Amino acid sequence: MLEIRWHGRGGQGVVTAAKLLAESAVTGGKYVQANPEYGAERMGAPIRAFTRIDTVPINIHSNIETPQVVVVLDPSLIGSIDVVEGLKEDGIIIINTPLSPKDMREKLKLQGRKIYTVDATKISIDSIKKPIPNTPMVGALIRATGALNIEVVVKDFKEKYSKKFRPEILEGNILSIRRAYQEVKGE
């Protein structure tokens, strides 16, 4: 089972990213869970969300304490929240930042584990003209983990959100998924 913990702030699409990944996994024939954990429900407040993906039914119904993957949509949370808490020794952390994986490793004082970085905020501003880094972070996660096929995610996103978003926003989000998939760097 792949367990993912997402960290971000209200308004960044943390919950949507967790659900988008789960929905795409269902389309790919997997079993999933996706749930949020809210604190103060306001724009800018820290939020966590969780996604589980497996090939068999999932019978666990709790927050994820020891994830294989941690995704950080807002790097300003680093230092105020222990984003690597419980991350397995062979785990992966993916951070929205223009900094390199090496720089983030030093900043986090992190031994072991794989670190990936991508400037998801810049990608989202370029693609949809708004600083909402959720869809680029999904693209980066797919590349870093190999958990899903990017074409399945793009097709699923297009089908599920074509009525919700104007065509230029839909295509901008798809572009941001693909671009982050290509631009994410790891060590």
N, C-alpha and C positions, 0 to 999 in steps of 0.2 A: 504494500500500500504506500502510495506517495502522499505525504502530509506536508501541506504548505501553510505557512503563517504569513499574512500580509500586514504591513504597518503603513499607515498614512494619516492624513488629516481629512476631516469632513470636507467634501467638495472636490476631492481628488479622484473619486471613482474607485475607492478601495473595494467596497462591497460589490460594485458592478464588475470589477476585474475578477474577483473570486468566483462570482456567478458565471461570468462569461467563460472562464476556463472550465468550470464544471459542466456547463451546457455543451461545450464543444467536446468534452470527454464523453458525455452521454451519446452524442452524435457518432463518436468514434467507437461506440460499443462498450464503454466502461461504466462502472458503478461510481457514484459520486455523492459527496455531501459538500455543501457550501453554506456557511453561516457567518454572520457578523457578530462583533462584540462592541457595543457602543458604550461610551462613557457619557459625558455631557453631549447631548445631541444638538450640536451647533456647528456652523461652518468653522473650520480650522481646528476643531477639537481632535485630539488623537483618537484613532480608530484602529481596531484590529479586525481582521476577517480570516476565515479559515477555509481551506479546500482540501478534501480528501478524494483521491482517485484510486480505484482498484479494479481488478479483473473479476472479483467476486463481490457479492453483496457486503456492504459495510454495516456492522452492527454496533459500532462505537458511536456514542452520542454525547461527546464532550468537546471542549476546546482542545486544541493541539498544544501539548506541553513540550514535546521533543520532536520538532519538525525536521524533515530532511532538507527543506527549502524555506528560506526567509526572503521575502520581497519587501524592500523599503521604498515606498513611493516618495517620501519626504525626508531628505537627508538631515533636515534640522531636528528630527527626532533623535538622531544619534547623539548620545551624551545625556539626554534627558530621560530616555527609555533604553533599557538594555535590550536592543533588538536581536542580539545573538543568544539571549537566554534560552537554554535548552537545545540549541542547535546541535545536532549530532556531529561527532568528530569528523565524519566523512560528508558532512552537509555542505550546502551551497547557500551563499547569500548574494542577492542581486540588488544593487543599489542604484537609484536614480541620482546620478551625479556626473558632472563633467570630469571629475577626477579619475585617475587610473586605478585599476585594481590594487596595484602596489601601494599607492598613496592611501587608499581606503584601508588596506591591511594595517598600515602604520597608524593611521588615525584610530582604528578600532583596537589596536594592540592585539591582533588576532593571530593565533598560531593555528596551523592546519586549516582545514576547510577550504573550499573553493570560493573565490570572490569574483563576482562579475559586476561590471559597471556599464551604464549606458546613460546618455543625457536625454532621458525621456521627456523632460520638460521642454527642452529645445525642439525635439522631434514633434511634440504635440503642438507647440506654437507654430512651427513651420507647416504642419499638416492640417490642423483645424483652427488655427489662430487663437487658441486658448491654452492656458497652462494646466491641462488635465492629463496627467501622465499614465493613466491606467492602461489604455490599449497598447502603448509602446512597451510597457512593463510586461504585458502578456506575451508580446513577441519576444522579448529578451528571455523570459522564463522558458518559453518553448525551445529556444536555441540552447540555453544553458543546461536544460534537463533532458531534452529529447522526449519528453513525456507525451507529446502529441505531434501530429503532422501539421505543419503550418497551413497547408492547403485546406485541411478539414476545418481549422479554426477560422480561416478567412471566409470560406463558404458558409459556415454556420453563422458567423457574424453578419454577413451580407443578408442571409435569409431572415434572421431574427430581428435585425434592426433596420431593414429597408423601409418599413412603414413609420418607424419612429423618427428617423433622421432624414433631413434633406439630402439629395444625392451628393452634394459636395462635402457634407459632413460625413456621410457614410464612406465615401471614397477616401477622404482625409484620414479617417480612423484605420481603414484597411492599409493605406500607405504607411501609417505610423507603426502598425503591427509589423509589416514587412521590413521597414527601415530599421527598427530596433532589433529585429531578428538578425539583420546583416551587421549592424554597428556594435552590438554588445561585445565587450572585451572581457576576457577572463584570465585568471592565474591560479 
